[in-house]
Amino acid sequence: MATVYPPAYAQASLAGGVAIFDAGTGTPTVKIYDGATLLLTFNLNSTAAFGTPTMACPSIATVTGLPISAVAVASGTADNAKLISRDGSYEVTTDSVSATDDGGAIQLSSLSVTIGQPFDLTGCTVSQPCS
């Protein structure tokens, strides 16, 4: 039988996790890749990268200040991302990247990225399950 924690546990656990993004100096970022090729870097809010996690199963925290714009540094198809803390010591990687409203943890205005063109980060969430 799996261990199941109450929503308050999931919320507290996620709150501690997202607080790491705001520790130290610098700017937390979301970096978007096509395989290993960097396509876009989005700078997150430097005082509170994530909002307060929900009291739910799973608990979910959403990046603040969306949408966030960036200009592409390479062309390709966005297929994975890294969320990086202010000081670069903490990373979360995901292949849950989609176009806006298509359900990915990371959502972009388009998955087809062209160098020199502006793109928007329209959604960005992290979650903590209860089990």
N, C-alpha and C positions, 0 to 999 in steps of 0.2 A: 504494500500500500504506500502510495506517495504521501509525503508530508505536505500539508496544505496550511499556509499561513493566512492570517486575516488581512484584509485590505490595508489596515493601518501599518502592518509590518512592511508590506510591499511599498507603500508610500514613503515610509521612513528610510527604507533601504535605497530607493531611487533618489530621494532628496539628498542623501549622502553622496551618491554617485554623481549626480549632476553638479553638486557644489564643487567638485574637483575641477570642473571646467572654468570656474571663476577664480580659482586660487592662483597666486603668483602674479607675474607681470606679463604683458603682451596682450594679444587678442586671440580669443578662441576662434577656430575656423572649421568650416566644412569644406573638404577637398573632394572634388568629383573626378573620377578616372574612367578611362576606356582601357580595361586591363591594367597595365602599369603606367600608362601615359596620363599625366595630369592635364585635365581639360579646364577646370574652373576652381577658383578659391573664393569662398564666401566668408567675409569677416562677420563674426557674430557680435552681439551686444557685449561690450567689454565690462559692464557692471553686473549683468545678470543674463547669461547666455540662454538659460532655460527658465520657464515659468514654474510655478509650484506644481509638483506631481499630483495627479488625481487620487482620490481615495476610492480605488476600484481594483478589480482583479481582471487584467493586469493594471498596475498603476502606470500612467503615461505622463511624460513631461514633454512639452512642446517648446521649440526655440522661440524666443521673443523677437519682436520687430519684423515679422514676415510681412510682405515679401522682402527679400534682400537681393540686390543685383550685383552681378560681376561680369567682367568681359572675358571671353574665352581666350586661353593662351595656346590652344591646340584644337584641332578638329577631330571628331570621333563620335562614338556612341556611348553615352554615359551608362556604365553598368555596375559601378561600385563606388563606395564613398568612405572617407575617414572623417570622423569628428575628432578634433584635436584640441586639447586644453590650452589655456593661455601660455603656459610655459613649455608646452610641447611634450610633457612627461607622461601624458595620458591620452590614449587613442581608443576609439571605438570604431570598428570596421563593419561594413554591411554591404551586402549585394542587393538589398531591398531598395532599389532606386527605380522610380517610375515618373511618368508625366503627371502633372497636376490632376488630382482627383482619381488616380488609378490605384491608390492603396499602398504605395511604397512608404517605408519609414522616411525616406528622403524623396521629396517631390520637386520636380523641375518644370519650368515652362515648356521645355522640349528635351527629349533624350538625344536628338540629333544636334550636335554641337559644332559650330563653325568658328574657326579662329577669328578673333577681332570683333565678334558679335556679342551684344549684351544678352544675358540670360538671367532668369529669376529663380531663386530658391523659394518655392511657394509652400513647402511643408517640410518639417523636420521633427521627428519624435524619437524618443527612446522609451523603453518600457521595462517593467519589472514584474514578472509573473508572481502569483501567490503560491505556486508549487514548483 
